[in-house]
Amino acid sequence: MEKQRLSCGADELAERVAMLDIDGSNAIQFMSCVRYGDRWYNRTPMSILAMIAGTETYSGGLVWQ
């Protein structure tokens, strides 16, 4: 992850997971996030955690429960 952080010039790189309620359906959003200064950005639609969870690349890291 340090190599990825350095390659994009970010201050910090982190894998995050968010629980979502979308129209009454539960979902998990896996995100690879970067911090520049005091702002965080969702870096990629498909994070390392989403790949481990077995989601398809077109899913954007979203897993329905």
N, C-alpha and C positions, 0 to 999 in steps of 0.2 A: 504494500500500500504506500510505503514511503516513496518508491520510484514513481508511482502514479501521481502522488501529491506534488513531487518535484516537477514532473513533466507538464502539469497544468499550472504551476506557479501558485498553488493554493496555500493558505496558512494552515489548513487542516483538512483532512479527508476522513469521512466516517460512513459506515454502513448503518442505516436506520430502518426501523420497521414501525408502521403505523396501522392501527386497527381502524377500519372504516365501516360506516353504516350507510349503504347506498340504497335508498328506497326500500328500507326494511331488510335488505340482504347484507350479511356480514362479509367483509373482505379484508385481506391483509395487503398492504402496499410495502414492497421492499424498495429501498432507495439508496443509491450511492450519492452522498452529499459532499459538497466542498464549501469551505468557508474562506472568504476573502474579507479581511477586516472584521467588521461586526455583522456581516450578512452571510446567510447560508443559501446555497443553490442546489437544486436537484440536478446532479451531474449527468446521469444517464437514465434512460428508461428501464434498463435491465441491469440490476446490481448483482454483485457476487452472491449475496444471500438469496436472491431470487433464483439464480442458477442452481444453487445447492438445494432449494426447495423444489426444483424440477419444473419451473414454469417455462413456457415457450418464449422464444425471443420476441415475438410480436405482442406479448401480453403486457409489456411495460412494467413488469415486476408486480402485477396485480394477481392475487390468488383468492378465488372465491371459496368460502367455507360452506 
